[in-house]
Amino acid sequence: MIIYSTPIASGTTTGGVRRSLICLNAWIVLFLITSSTNGYDGSMMNGLQSLYQWQESFDYPSGSMLGLLNAIQNIGAVAAYPFSPYLSDGIGRRPTVFFGAVIMIVGATLQTASQSVGMFIGSRFMIGFGLTFAANAAPMLVSEISYPPYRAALTSLYNSLWYSGSIIAAWTTYGTFKISSSWSWRTPSAIQGLPSVIQVALVFFAPESPRYLISKGKEQQALRILAHYHADGNERDPLVQYEFEEIKAAIELDREVNRNVGWKSLFTKKGNLKRLRIVLAIAFFSQWSGNGLVSYYLSKVLNGIGITDATTQLLINGLLQIWNLFVAAFASFICERTGRRLLFLSSAAGMCVFFSCQTACAGVFANTGNMTAAYSVIVFIFLYYGAYDIAFSPLIVSYTIEITPYNIRAKVLTLFNFTVSVALIFNQYVNPVALDEIQWKYYIVYCVWILFEFAYCWFFVVETKNRSLEETAALFDGEEAVTHVEAVAHDIHDDHRVDDKDSSLLPEKVV
């Protein structure tokens, strides 16, 4: 495997390289905020349910209607999945982000101006439809332009920053609660479009994916981008040459292995089936671990334990989102040290313990009215999310990208997002109905399911620590693929014999 030894890590990087990396990371932030838009939506809908102004405007929705108002965003997302990978692979990552952001701006504008339930539903459908395009291209672009030693942390931050959007939404609805007019919910709706406005304005100033450019035969343009952002413009830099040749070799190998890279190849190649076995499972687990109850129906959960004051509910929602962001961001920065497998297993085990405790306390309150049990539910919600956030927030997108080769990456990420949306739609429809009908007993379903998740992760999740994108993807395609990619690494290392100072930019070893 490739282990990088970089001067940046030791603080010996030149000022020029440091400036180019700062610039690159600033562009990466532009794409990371795509996830914030998604997080904003979930938390905003949670907060709106506590606003009597929103309830009054839409005739106090409950049951299946409330489920539809939440789920329609993901229904819109599902409608776009057949098209998003072709756009990402066909016209590039940046134009696809731009296209999705424009649609989301239109959707947020219509949502803000909504005069009826139908208009509100239609606008949320558009937001979901546009988000699919941006969410397909943005994380791939983040991964494909990141400086190699920082790739794991930055790609993991993508999904972790879901909570940056949820924090803004939670505290916005907390602040607008005191507005007596419909602007108490229209203001959060308008703010939802802000990240997309920023992306539309700046996206074409950011670099395109070198992997995309090489796949389209634009090798010199790809080399210039790698050199500019990874070596301050030096195209002969050893690390730049290493990356450039490895990407070319990996894409060539992908084409040999998957001559007809269509949807069929995902289900006929043994290596791809191994990938899907992991990707689709973690996508489903990410939404079916009990988190959907709190992420979209916190007010119902709190009502069930006697905490009915709207201000208190909004405050708990706001504090929970801050806690989530802190834990998820922390996990993003340690994933390369601890490894992905350990984080997934620790996350599933912790969720199982804390969700079971939450269920027990909710049952005690339901039977006795004991407020200590009610407050304990809140404590265990925070602990449960702490466990969830160490893996299922930072890793699910980055891990999917890591284990997937370039030629099928957009398609696999589409299947990943499709699975997430289907799980969400089911949750958003069923959860409010189930909570109304059987209340806290519904939690028991998730207690059993999370135990299954732990067993599944134990048997199937593989470690990807300290590997490049190309090496990780090759793990699933047999020894021949690994040998081919590693041979390129050895060749590049041998071709660029440099002094000790320059060699610090090369991978230390390939094992």
C-alpha positions in Angstrom: 0.0 0.0 0.0 1.1 3.6 -0.5 2.2 5.5 2.6 2.8 9.2 2.0 5.5 11.1 3.8 4.8 14.8 3.1 6.7 18.0 4.0 3.3 19.6 4.7 2.8 17.2 7.6 6.1 18.1 9.1 5.7 21.8 8.6 8.6 22.1 6.1 6.6 22.9 3.0 7.7 26.0 1.1 5.5 29.1 1.2 4.5 28.6 -2.5 3.3 25.1 -2.0 1.5 26.1 1.1 -0.4 28.9 -0.8 -1.4 26.6 -3.6 -2.8 24.1 -1.1 -4.7 26.8 0.8 -6.2 27.8 -2.5 -7.1 24.2 -3.3 -8.7 23.5 0.0 -10.7 26.7 -0.3 -12.2 25.3 -3.6 -12.8 22.0 -1.9 -14.9 23.8 0.8 -17.1 25.2 -2.1 -18.0 21.6 -2.9 -18.3 20.4 0.7 -21.2 22.8 1.3 -23.3 20.6 -1.1 -23.8 18.3 1.9 -24.7 21.3 4.1 -27.7 22.0 1.8 -29.0 18.5 2.4 -28.4 18.8 6.2 -30.2 22.1 6.2 -33.3 20.6 4.7 -33.6 17.8 7.3 -33.1 20.1 10.3 -35.3 22.9 8.8 -38.2 20.5 8.4 -37.7 19.3 12.0 -37.8 22.9 13.2 -40.8 23.9 11.2 -42.9 21.3 12.9 -42.4 23.2 16.1 -43.5 26.5 14.6 -47.2 27.1 15.0 -47.0 29.6 12.1 -46.0 26.8 9.7 -48.5 24.4 11.2 -51.2 27.0 10.7 -50.2 27.8 7.1 -50.5 24.2 6.0 -53.5 23.1 8.1 -51.6 21.2 10.9 -50.2 18.3 8.8 -49.9 14.9 10.5 -49.6 11.2 9.7 -49.1 10.5 6.0 -49.4 14.1 5.0 -46.6 15.1 7.3 -44.6 12.1 6.0 -45.2 13.3 2.4 -44.0 16.8 3.2 -40.7 15.4 4.5 -40.3 12.6 2.0 -41.1 14.6 -1.2 -37.5 16.0 -1.2 -36.2 12.5 -1.5 -38.8 11.5 -4.0 -37.5 14.3 -6.2 -34.0 13.0 -5.6 -35.0 9.5 -6.8 -36.4 11.0 -10.0 -33.0 12.5 -10.9 -30.9 9.4 -10.3 -31.2 7.9 -13.8 -29.6 11.0 -15.2 -27.0 12.2 -12.7 -24.1 9.8 -13.3 -24.3 10.4 -17.1 -24.1 14.1 -16.5 -21.1 13.7 -14.1 -19.2 11.5 -16.5 -20.3 13.2 -19.6 -19.9 17.0 -19.1 -17.7 16.9 -16.0 -18.0 17.4 -12.3 -18.2 21.2 -12.2 -21.0 21.6 -14.8 -23.0 19.0 -13.0 -22.7 20.8 -9.6 -23.7 24.0 -11.4 -26.7 22.4 -13.0 -27.9 21.0 -9.7 -27.3 24.2 -7.8 -29.4 26.2 -10.3 -32.4 23.8 -9.8 -32.1 24.1 -6.1 -32.1 27.9 -6.2 -35.4 27.7 -8.2 -36.8 25.2 -5.7 -35.8 27.3 -2.6 -37.4 30.4 -4.2 -40.7 28.6 -4.8 -40.6 27.1 -1.3 -40.2 30.6 0.2 -43.1 31.9 -1.9 -45.4 28.9 -1.2 -49.1 29.8 -0.9 -50.4 26.2 -0.6 -49.5 22.7 0.4 -49.2 21.8 -3.2 -46.7 24.6 -4.0 -44.7 23.7 -0.9 -44.6 20.0 -2.0 -43.6 20.9 -5.6 -40.8 23.2 -4.5 -39.3 20.5 -2.2 -39.5 18.1 -5.1 -37.3 20.5 -7.1 -34.8 20.9 -4.3 -34.4 17.1 -4.1 -34.1 16.8 -7.9 -31.4 19.4 -8.1 -29.5 18.1 -5.0 -29.1 14.7 -6.7 -26.9 16.2 -9.5 -24.8 18.3 -7.1 -24.5 15.4 -4.5 -23.4 13.0 -7.2 -20.6 15.2 -8.6 -19.4 17.2 -5.6 -18.0 14.4 -3.4 -16.2 12.8 -6.3 -14.6 16.1 -7.2 -13.5 16.6 -3.6 -11.9 13.2 -3.6 -10.3 13.5 -7.0 -8.6 16.9 -6.5 -7.5 16.6 -2.9 -3.9 16.5 -2.0 -3.2 12.8 -1.3 -2.3 12.9 2.4 -5.4 15.0 3.1 -7.8 13.1 0.9 -9.3 10.8 3.6 -10.0 13.7 6.0 -11.4 16.0 3.4 -13.6 13.4 1.7 -14.9 12.3 5.1 -15.7 15.9 5.9 -18.1 16.0 3.0 -20.9 14.0 4.8 -19.9 15.4 8.2 -20.7 18.9 7.1 -24.3 17.8 6.7 -24.4 19.0 10.3 -23.1 22.5 9.4 -26.3 23.0 7.4 -28.5 21.4 10.1 -27.0 23.7 12.8 -27.8 26.8 10.7 -31.3 25.5 10.1 -31.9 24.6 13.7 -30.8 27.9 15.1 -32.5 29.9 12.3 -35.9 28.3 13.2 -35.1 28.9 16.9 -34.6 32.6 16.1 -37.6 33.0 13.8 -40.0 31.3 16.2 -40.8 34.8 17.6 -41.8 36.2 14.2 -45.6 36.1 14.3 -46.1 36.1 10.5 -45.4 33.4 7.9 -41.9 34.8 7.6 -41.1 32.7 10.6 -40.9 29.7 8.2 -40.3 31.6 4.9 -37.0 33.0 6.2 -35.5 29.5 6.8 -36.8 28.5 3.4 -35.0 31.4 1.7 -31.7 30.8 3.5 -31.8 27.2 2.2 -30.9 28.4 -1.3 -27.8 30.4 -0.2 -25.2 27.6 -0.5 -26.4 27.0 -4.1 -26.1 30.7 -4.9 -22.5 30.6 -3.8 -21.7 27.5 -5.9 -23.3 29.0 -9.0 -21.2 32.1 -8.7 -17.9 30.4 -8.1 -17.9 26.8 -9.4 -16.3 27.5 -12.8 -13.3 29.2 -11.1 -12.5 25.9 -9.3 -10.4 23.1 -10.9 -12.0 20.2 -12.7 -11.2 16.6 -11.8 -7.9 15.5 -13.3 -9.3 11.9 -13.4 -12.2 13.2 -15.5 -9.9 15.1 -17.8 -7.6 12.2 -18.3 -10.6 9.9 -19.1 -11.5 12.4 -21.8 -8.0 12.5 -23.3 -7.2 16.0 -21.9 -4.0 14.8 -20.2 -2.0 18.0 -20.4 -4.8 20.0 -18.8 -5.0 17.4 -16.0 -1.2 17.5 -15.5 -1.3 21.3 -15.2 -4.0 21.1 -12.5 -2.1 18.5 -10.5 1.1 20.6 -10.8 -0.6 23.9 -9.9 -2.3 22.7 -6.8 -0.1 19.9 -5.6 3.4 21.3 -6.5 3.1 25.0 -7.1 3.2 24.6 -10.8 6.1 22.2 -11.1 5.0 19.6 -13.7 8.2 17.5 -13.1 7.6 17.3 -9.4 8.0 13.6 -8.4 4.6 13.4 -6.6 2.8 15.0 -9.5 4.3 12.6 -11.9 3.5 9.7 -9.6 -0.1 10.8 -9.4 -0.4 11.5 -13.1 1.0 8.1 -14.2 -0.9 6.2 -11.6 -4.2 7.8 -12.6 -3.5 7.0 -16.3 -2.7 3.4 -15.5 -5.7 2.9 -13.3 -8.1 4.4 -15.9 -6.5 2.2 -18.6 -6.9 -0.9 -16.4 -10.5 0.0 -15.7 -11.2 0.2 -19.4 -9.6 -3.2 -19.9 -11.6 -4.8 -17.1 -14.8 -3.0 -18.0 -14.8 -2.5 -21.7 -18.5 -1.8 -21.7 -18.9 0.3 -18.6 -22.7 0.2 -18.3 -25.0 -0.6 -15.5 -24.8 -4.3 -16.3 -21.1 -4.4 -15.4 -22.0 -3.5 -11.8 -23.9 -6.8 -11.5 -21.8 -9.1 -13.6 -18.2 -8.5 -12.4 -17.2 -10.3 -9.1 -15.3 -7.3 -7.8 -18.2 -4.9 -8.5 -20.6 -7.2 -6.7 -18.3 -7.2 -3.6 -18.4 -3.4 -3.7 -22.2 -3.2 -4.0 -22.5 -5.6 -1.1 -20.8 -3.1 1.1 -22.0 0.2 -0.5 -25.7 -0.6 -0.6 -25.6 -1.9 3.0 -23.9 1.1 4.6 -26.2 3.4 2.5 -29.3 1.7 4.0 -27.8 1.5 7.5 -27.1 5.2 7.4 -30.8 5.9 7.4 -32.2 2.8 9.1 -30.4 2.9 12.4 -33.1 4.8 14.3 -31.6 8.2 13.4 -34.6 9.0 11.1 -36.8 9.3 14.2 -34.8 12.2 15.6 -33.6 13.7 12.4 -37.1 14.4 11.0 -39.5 13.9 13.9 -37.7 15.1 17.0 -40.8 17.1 18.1 -42.9 13.9 18.1 -40.2 12.0 20.0 -40.0 14.8 22.6 -43.8 15.1 22.8 -43.8 11.4 23.6 -41.7 12.0 26.8 -43.7 15.0 27.9 -41.5 17.8 26.6 -44.0 19.8 24.6 -42.7 23.4 24.8 -41.8 24.6 21.3 -38.8 26.7 22.6 -37.4 23.8 24.5 -37.7 21.5 21.5 -36.0 24.0 19.2 -33.2 24.5 21.7 -32.6 20.7 22.0 -32.6 20.4 18.2 -30.0 23.2 18.0 -27.7 21.8 20.6 -27.9 18.3 19.1 -26.7 19.6 15.7 -23.7 21.3 17.3 -22.8 18.0 19.1 -23.2 16.1 15.9 -20.9 18.3 13.9 -18.2 18.2 16.6 -18.2 14.4 16.8 -18.4 13.9 13.0 -15.6 16.4 12.2 -13.4 14.8 14.9 -14.0 11.4 13.3 -13.2 12.7 9.9 -9.7 13.7 11.0 -8.9 10.5 12.8 -10.2 8.0 10.3 -6.8 7.6 8.5 -5.2 6.8 11.9 -7.8 4.5 13.3 -9.0 2.9 10.0 -12.5 2.7 8.6 -13.3 -0.8 9.8 -12.7 0.0 13.5 -14.9 3.1 13.3 -17.8 1.3 11.6 -17.7 -1.5 14.2 -17.4 0.9 17.2 -20.3 3.0 15.7 -22.6 0.1 15.4 -21.8 -1.3 18.8 -22.3 2.1 20.5 -25.6 2.8 18.6 -26.9 -0.6 19.7 -26.2 0.1 23.4 -27.4 3.7 23.6 -30.5 3.2 21.4 -31.5 0.2 23.7 -31.1 2.5 26.7 -33.2 5.2 25.0 -35.9 2.7 24.3 -35.9 1.4 27.9 -36.2 4.9 29.3 -39.0 5.9 26.9 -40.9 2.8 28.0 -40.4 3.7 31.7 -41.8 7.2 31.1 -44.7 5.9 29.2 -45.7 3.5 32.0 -44.9 5.7 35.0 -44.6 9.4 33.8 -41.2 9.6 35.6 -39.5 12.7 34.3 -36.0 11.4 35.2 -36.6 8.7 32.6 -37.7 11.4 30.2 -34.5 13.4 30.7 -32.5 10.2 30.4 -34.0 9.7 26.9 -32.5 13.1 25.9 -29.1 12.1 27.3 -29.2 8.8 25.4 -30.2 10.6 22.2 -27.0 12.6 22.4 -24.9 9.6 23.2 -26.5 7.6 20.4 -25.7 10.3 17.9 -22.2 10.4 19.2 -21.8 6.8 18.3 -23.6 7.2 14.9 -21.4 10.2 14.0 -18.0 8.4 14.4 -18.7 6.4 11.2 -22.1 6.8 9.5 -21.7 10.6 9.2 -18.1 10.9 8.0 -17.4 7.7 6.2 -20.3 6.5 4.1 -19.6 8.8 1.2 -15.8 8.8 1.4 -15.7 5.0 1.8 -17.9 4.5 -1.2 -15.7 6.6 -3.4 -12.5 4.9 -2.0 -13.5 1.4 -2.9 -14.8 2.3 -6.4 -12.7 2.7 -9.6 -13.1 5.8 -11.7 -15.1 4.3 -14.6 -18.0 3.2 -12.4 -17.6 5.7 -9.6 -20.5 7.9 -10.7 -22.8 5.0 -11.2 -22.0 3.4 -7.8 -22.4 6.7 -6.0 -25.8 7.1 -7.8 -26.9 3.6 -6.5 -25.6 4.6 -3.0 -27.6 7.9 -3.0 -30.7 6.0 -4.5 -30.6 3.5 -1.6 -30.3 6.4 0.9 -33.3 8.1 -0.6 -35.4 4.9 -0.7 -34.6 4.2 2.9 -35.4 7.9 3.8 -38.7 7.9 1.9 -39.8 4.7 3.8 -38.7 6.2 7.1 -40.3 9.6 6.5 -43.7 8.0 5.6 -43.7 5.2 8.2 -42.1 6.9 11.2 -44.8 9.4 12.0 -47.6 6.8 11.5 -45.8 4.2 13.7 -45.1 6.8 16.4 -48.8 7.7 16.5 -49.9 4.1 16.6 -47.4 2.2 18.9 -45.3 5.1 20.2 -42.1 4.1 22.0 -42.5 0.4 21.2 -41.6 1.2 17.6 -38.0 1.8 18.9 -37.6 -1.9 19.5 -37.5 -2.6 15.8 -34.4 -0.5 15.5 -32.8 -2.1 18.6 -32.9 -5.5 16.8 -31.9 -4.1 13.4 -28.8 -2.2 14.7 -27.5 -5.5 16.2 -27.7 -7.0 12.7 -25.8 -4.0 11.3 -22.9 -4.7 13.7 -22.7 -8.3 12.5 -22.8 -7.3 8.8 -20.0 -4.7 9.3 -18.0 -7.3 11.1 -18.1 -9.8 8.2 -18.0 -7.5 5.1 -16.4 -4.1 5.8 -12.7 -4.1 4.6 -9.9 -1.7 5.7 -8.8 1.0 3.2 -6.4 2.9 5.5 -3.2 4.4 3.9 -4.2 3.5 0.3 -4.6 5.7 -2.8 -7.9 5.7 -4.6 -6.5 3.5 -7.3 -5.0 1.0 -4.9 -8.1 0.7 -2.8 -10.3 0.2 -5.9 -7.9 -2.5 -7.1 -8.3 -4.5 -3.9 -11.7 -5.8 -5.1 -10.5 -6.9 -8.5 -8.0 -9.5 -7.6 -4.2 -9.7 -7.3 -3.6 -8.9 -11.0 -5.2 -5.5 -10.6 -3.3 -4.7 -7.5 0.0 -5.9 -9.1 -0.7 -3.7 -12.2 -1.2 -0.5 -10.2 1.7 -1.2 -7.8 4.0 -1.8 -10.8 3.2 1.7 -12.0 4.1 3.0 -8.6 7.4 1.2 -8.6 8.2 2.4 -12.1 7.4 6.1 -11.3 9.5 5.8 -8.1 12.5 4.4 -10.0 12.2 7.0 -12.7 12.4 9.9 -10.3 15.5 9.4 -8.2 15.8 12.6 -6.3 17.6 14.0 -3.3 16.2 13.6 0.2 14.5 16.9 0.2 12.4 16.2 -3.0 11.8 12.5 -2.2 9.7 13.6 0.7 7.0 14.3 -1.8 6.9 10.7 -3.0 5.1 7.8 -1.4 7.5 6.4 1.2 6.9 2.8 0.1 4.5 0.6 -1.8 3.6 -2.7 0.0 
